[in-house]
C-alpha cells in the first residue's frame, strides 16, 4: 500500500470521524429534542392554550399527557411537529444545494475546498446553539441554525462520497487484481497477433478468411480474472465504506459519553441540550483539520474527469450551477433513465428506504420523549447504544457475507426486512394485550430495539453507499452522489413532514408507525429488480457514448 494512498484513506476516514459525530449526537438525537424543547418552553397546553407548558416555570403541568402547542405566526403547531417541520425544510434546502454543487465537486481540484467550506458552515451553525437561550425573543433562530448545520453536513458528504470510488479502485487488492487482468489481456493479444502472422505466412493467398482470430478464442482464464477484479472492487468499496461508518459511529459514541455528563447533572435542561449540540459543532471543526491536511490537493490529484465537464479555464461558478440544473433535467429524462435503468431502480428503492430509516430514527426519539416520557439521560444512553451496535453491525456483516457467500444485494434486502420489523412492532402497541409490556409501550423496550436497530442500520448504511458506487458513471461520481444525497438524507423531508401531519391530526405519534412500515416494505420489490452487473456495464457505456451522441 503506497504512502499516498494511506494518506488519502486517513484523510477520508478522519472526515467521517469528524462529521458523523454531528449526525449521531445532534442530527439524530439532540437536535430533534432541543427544537421540541425550544418550542415547548414557548408553548401552551391544549386545548385552552392558556397554561404554559414550559419546563422553566419549575411547576409541572397538571396533566402530563396534554398536548403542547406553540404559535408560529398565525398557526398553532404541536411542539413535536415543529421539530419535524424544521427538519423537513432543512433537507429540502439541502437537496437544492447538493444539486447545484454536484458538477463542481466532480472537478477533483475543487472537491476538497467545497468539502471544507460546507463543513465550516455546518460546524459553525451547530456551535451557535451555545449562546442561544430558549427564553430569548430570538429563539426561532434555532430553526435557522439547525437548517444551516444540516445543509452544511449534507453538502460536505456529497464531496466526501465522491472520493469513495477512486479509493476503492486504488486499494492494494484491486490494483493487484487489475494488474493480473491487464497482463492476461496483453499476453492474449500478443499470442493472437503472433498466431495471425504465422497464418499469413503459411497461407499468403488465402483471402476467404473474414476474421483471422476465429481460430484463437479468448482464453477462458480472462473472464475469471475479470470476475475477480469486479469482486475485489466490490469488496474493497464495501470495506472502506464500512470503516467510514465504524469510524463515525465511534466518534459519536465518544462525544455522547462526554455529553452525558452535563445532560445528566443538569437534568436534561434546555441548556444541556444546547451544550451537546455546540460540542458536536466544535468536534466537527477540530477533527476536520486532519482531513484538510491529508485529503489530496489540486496539485496531486490524478482522477479522470467526465467528458461532459468543461476545462478549468472555461467555466464559472454561476454557469456551472446553471448547467448542473440543466444536466439534472437531462439525467431525469426517460431516455437517460432507460440507459441507466438499474441505477435508477436502486435510487427509487433508496428514496423510500433512506426516507423511512431516517424518519424511524427521529420518530423513535420523539416518541420516547413525548409518549413514553423518557428522561433526556435515558435518550442519550439510547443514542450511545445505537451507534455502538452500529459499529458491530458494520464490521460483522462483511464477515458473515464472506462466510455465506452473499451478494451485496442479498445483504441489503435482509437488513431492510430486519429494520421493517421495528415500526411493525410499534403498531402492536394499539392492541389491548400489550398495555403492560410489548408493542413498544414501555421504556425498557426502547433499549432493546436500540441494539437491534443499530446493528442493522449501521451495516445497511455502509452497504447502501458501496452498492451505489458500483452503478456510477466513471468521472461523474459527485454529480450522481448529489442525486444519491437527494434520495438519501435530502429526500427525508417527505417522511418527517407526513409524520408531523399525522401527529398534528391524531394527537398520537404512534400512528406514524403504520406509514413507516408501508414505506420500507414498498421498496423491497424495487430493490430486488436491480441487476448490479448489468448496471455496472450500463454506467461504463453511458460515459463512452456521451461524445458520440453530443451530450
N, C-alpha and C positions, 0 to 999 in steps of 0.2 A: 504494500500500500504506500503510495507516494506521499511525501510530506505535504504537498499542495492539496491533495485530496483529503488528507486528515484534517487540515486546517479548514477547508470548506465545510466538511462534515461537522466539525466542532462549532463553527460559526452558525450553521443551520440549527443544530441542537441547542445552542445557547439562546437563540431567539425563541425557540419553543419553550425553553425553561423560563424565559422572561415573560412572554405574553400569555401562555396558558395559565400562569398563576392568577392573572386577572380574571380569566374565564372561570376557574374553579372557585376562587374566593369571592369575586364581585358579581360577574355576569350571571353565574348560576345560583349563587346563594345570597349575598348581602345586598346587591342592587335591588332585586325584587322586594326583599324585606324592608330595606331602607326607604324606598319610594312609597311603599304601602304605609310605613310608619310616618313619613313626612305628611302624607295625605291624612292619616288618622289623627295626627297632632293638630290638624287644622279642620277636622271634620266634626260631624254631629250625628247623633243616633237617630235612626229612622224609626217610625215614620214622622214623628213630630218635628225632628230637626231643630230642637231647642236645647238639648242637653249635649254638652261637649263629650266626645269620646277620646279626648286627648289623654295620653298617659302622663302628661306633665302636671296634671292637676293634683296627682297624688291620691285621688279617690277613684276607685274602680266604678264603672257604670253599674247600675242596679241589675241590669240584665246582660250578662256577659255574652249571650248568644245574639244580641241585637245587631242588626246590620249597621255599618258605619258608612256614611256618605260624605263627600267633600264637594263643595261648589266650585266648578271651574267655569268662569264666565257666567252663562245663564243656565248651565247644566249641572244637575246633581249626579255624581258618579260614585259608584261603590269604590271604596279605597283599594280593594284587591284588584278591581278592574283598572284603576288608574295606573298601577304598575304595568299591567299587561298592555294597555294602550300606548304607554311611553315606549315600551319595548317594540311594539309593532311599528311605530313611527320610526324608531331608530334603525330597524333592519330595512325598512322601505328606503330610507335615505342611504343606507349602506349599499343597497342594490344599485342606486343611481351612481354612487361613487365608484364602485368596482367596475361597472360597465365603462365609465368614462376613462379610467386609468388602465384598463386591460392592455390596450395596444402599446402604451408607453412602457408598461412593465415587461412586455415581450422583448424590449431592447435591453440586452444584458447590461449595458453601460448605465442605464437609468433605473434598473431594478432595485439596487441597493439604496440609492437616495430616496426612492419612493417608500421603501420599507421603513427606513429610519424616520422620514418625515411624518408618516401616519402613526408610527409608534410614539413619537414625541407628542402628537396631538392627543392620542388616546391616554397616554400616561399622565400628561398634564391635566387633562379634564378629570380623570379619576382622583388625582391629588387635590383638586379644588373642592372636593367634598369635605375636606378637613375644616376649613373656616366657615362653612355654610351651616347655619343653625336652622332647625325646623320652625323656630319661633320668629325667624326673620320674615319681614313682609316680602322678601325676595325668595321665599322657599321654593317657588315654582321653577327657579333657575336650576334646581336639582335635575329636573327633566332634561334641560339642555345639556348639562354636564354628562348625564347618562347617555344621551344620544351621541354626543361627540366622542365619548370613550368607546362606544360600540362601533361607530363608523371607523374610528382610527384602528381598532383591532381588526375588523373585517377586511379593510383595505390592505393593511400590512400583511395579513395572512395570505392574500392573493399573491403578493410578491414573494412571500416565503415559499408557498407551494410551487411556484414556478421553478424553483431550484430542484425540486424532487426528481423529475425525470432524468436530468443530467447527473445527479448524484447516483441514481440507480445504474445508469449506463457506465459510469466511471468507477464503480465499485470493483475491487480486485477479481471477484469470481466471474463477473460479467465480462470484464476485459479479457480474462483468460478464455472464456467460452467463445467470445467473438474472435479472438486470435486463432483458435483452433478451427473455427468455421471458415474464416477467410483463407487460412493456409490450405484447407481442404479444397476450397473452390479454385484457388490458384493452381494447385497441383493437378486438379481435374482439367482445367483449361489448358495447361501445358501438355498433358498427356493427349488431350483431344487434338490440339494443334499438331503434335508430333505424328499422331496416327493419320491425320488428314494429309500431311505432307508425304508420308510413306505411300498412302493410297494413290496420290497424284503421280508419284514416281513410277509405281508399278503399272498404272493404267492411265497414261497420259492422254489417250484418245477417247477415254470413256466419258461421254458427255450427257449420259442419260440420268446421272445421279442428281437429284434435286437437292439433297441435303447430305453432305459428306459426313456428318456426325451421327447419322442414324444408326450406324453400326457401333457407336460408342456411347451407350446410355450414361445418364448421370449416375455417379457412384451412390449406392444406397446409403452409405455412411453419412453423406452430406445432409440428407433430410433429418437424420438422428442428431447431427451436430446443430442444425438449425433449431430443432426442438429443445436441445439442451440450452442453447443461447436464450431463447424466449422464456424458458422455465427459470433459468438463472436470473434473468432480468426481473421477472415477476416476483421471485423470492427476495431479491435484493431490495426492490422498491418497497415491498411489504415490510421487510425487516427495518429499513431506515424509517419508514413511517411509524412503525411500532415503537422504535426508540424515541422518536419525537413525542409521541403520546405519553410514553412512560416518563420521559424527562419532564414534560409539562405537568403531568399529574403529581410527580414527586415534588416539584416546586410548589404546587398548590397545597399539598399536604403540609409541607413545612410552614408555609405562610398561615395556613388555617390554624395550626397549633399555636403560632405566635399570636394570632388574633383572638384565639380562645381565651387568653388571659384577661385582656380588658373587657371583652364581652361578658365573661362570667363575673368579674369583680364589679362591673358597673350594671349588672343585672339586665343586660340586653337593652340598655338605653339607646336613644337615637344617636347620641354622641359616640357610643362604642361602635355602632354600625358604620357611622361616617369614618371613624378611625380605621376600621378594617378596610374600607374601600380606598381611603387615602394611602394606606400602607401598600395595597396592591399596585397603585399607580407608581409609588416610589420604587417598589421592587421591579416593576416593568421597565422603568427608566434605567435603573442601575445595571440590570443584567442584560440590557440591550447593548451595553458598551462592548462586551466581548464579540457580539455579532458584528458590530461596526468595525471591529479590528480584523476579524477573521474571514468574514464573507468577502468574496473577490471584488476588487475594484475594476474600473473600466479598462485599465491598462493590462490586466492579466486574466481577462475573460476570453475563453475560446469556445463559444457555443454558436451553433448555426442559427441564423435568423430566417424567418419565413420570407419567401419571395414577395409577399404582399406588403412587406414593411419597407418604407422609404428609407434611403440613406440618411445618415445623421445630419447632413448639410441641407436636406430637402424637406424639412418639416418644422412645425411649431407646435406648442402645447395646445393652442386653441384648434388648429387644424386637425391635430391627432385626436382630440376629444370628439370633434365633429365626425371625423372618419370612423371612430370607434362605434358611435351610434349607428352610422351607416352600415358598417360591417356587421353589427348585431342584427340589423334588419336582413342582411344577406344571409347570415348564419341561420336565421329562423325561417328562411324561405322553404317551401315544401320540397324544392329540388335539392337543397342542401341537406335537409333532414333525411331524404331518401339516400343520399350519398353517404351519410354518417348515421344510418338508422339505428345501429346498435349503441352508439354513443348517446343518441337522443333517447333511446329506450331507457338506458341507465339513468339519464338525467330526469326523465319522467318519474321513475321509481324513487329516485333520490329526492325529488321535490316533496313527495309525500312522506318519505322516511325521515329526512332531516327535520322537516317541519314538525312531524309527530314526535320525534325523540326529544327535540329541544323543548317543545311545549309540555311534554311529560315531565321534564325536569323542573321548569318554572311552576307548573301547576301543582306538582307534588310539594314544593316548598311552601307555596301559598296555602295549599290545602292543610299542611301540617300546622301552619301558624294560625289560620283563621277558623278551621273546622275542628282540628284536634287540639288546639290551644297549646301547642308545644312552646317551651321556653326557647329563647334565642340561643342559649348554650347547647340545647339538645339539637337544634337545627345546625349549629356549627359542627357538632360531633358527626351528624349525618353527612354534612359536607366534607368531612375528612375521611369518613369510611368509604364514601362512593369513589373518589379518585384512587384511594389505596387499593380497593378492589379492582379498579380500572387498570392499574399498573399490572396487577397479577393477570388480569384477562388479556391485556395486550401482549404480554410476554409468554403466557401459556398457550394461547391459541395457535401461534405458528408451530409450536412443538406438537400439539395434537394434530395439526394439519399435515405435518410431515409423517407422523405415525400412521394415520389412517388414509393418507394419500387423497385428501380432499382438495378440490379446486377452490380458488378464491370465491367463486360464485356460490358454491355449496356452503362455505363457511358463513358468507353474508346471509343467506336465506335462513340458516339455522339460528344465527344471532337475532335476526328480525323476529322470528317466531318466539324466541325466548323473551324478548322485550315486550312483545304484544300481550303477554300474559299479565303484565303489571296493571295496565288500566282495566283489563278484563277482571282481574281480582278485585280492583276497587269498585267495579259495578256490583259485585256481590254484596256490598255494604247496604244496599237497599232492601235485601231480604231480611225478614224479622229474625231468622235463626242466627244471624251474625251480629246481633246487637252487643253481645258481651265480648266476643273475640272473633276475628276473621272478617274478610271483606274490607280491610283497612279501616277498622273502626277504633283501633287503639294505637297509642303512641309507640308501643313496643314493636308493632308490625312494621313501622316505618324503618326501623334499624335493620331488620332482616331483608326488606326489599332494597335498602340502600346497598347492601353487599351484593345481592343478586343483580340489580340494575347496573351497578358499577362494573362488575365483571363482564357483562355482555356489552355494555356501551363502550367501554374502553377498547375492547377488541374490535368492535364494529367501526369505530372512528378510524383506526389505523387501516383496516382492510378496505373501507369505502374509498379512502383517499388514494391508496395504492392501486386499487382496481381501476379507478377512473384514469390514473396516469397511463395505463396501458392502451387507452382508447383515444389518446390525444394526437392531433396532427403535429408532427415534429416542427419545432420552431415557433409554435403558437401557444405554448403552454400557459402563459399568463392570461391571454385572452380567454382561453377555454376554462382556466381555473376561475376567471371572473364570472363566467356563466355558471360554473360549479358553485361559486360562493352565493350567487343569487338563489340557487336551488338548495343551498345548504343553510347557513345562518341567515342569509338575506331573504330567503323565501319564508322564514319563520314568522313574518308579520301576519300570515293568514291564521295560523293556529292560535297564538295568543289573542288575536282580535276576536275570533269566534268564541274562545273560552271566556273572554271578557263579556261578550254579549250573553253567553249562557249564564254566567254568574249574575249579571245585572238583571236578567229577565226572570230567573228562577229563585235567586237568593241562596242557591246551593251549588257550590263549585263541583260537587261530586258528579253531577250530570254530565260534566265535560268528559268524564272517562269513556262514555259511550262514543263520543265523537273521536277520541283518540284511538280507540280500538279499530274503528272503521278506517281511519287514515292509514294506520300501519298495515292492516290486512289487505287493503286495496292495492298496495304496492307490490305484494308478493308475486302475483302472476306476471306483472310487467318485468320485474327483476329476473324471473326465470326465463323470459324470452330473449335475454341478451346472450349473444354468441361472441365471446371475447376474441377468439382467433379471427373471425370474420371482421369484427370491429377494428382490430389492430391493423389488418391489411387495408381496410377501407380508409383508415386515418392516413396511412402512407400514400395511398393512391390520391387522396384528397389534395395533398400538398403537391404531388408530382404533376397533377393535371391542371393546377391553377394557372401556370403560364400558358398552357395550351388553349384554355378557354377564355383567356384575357381577363381574369378576375383580379 
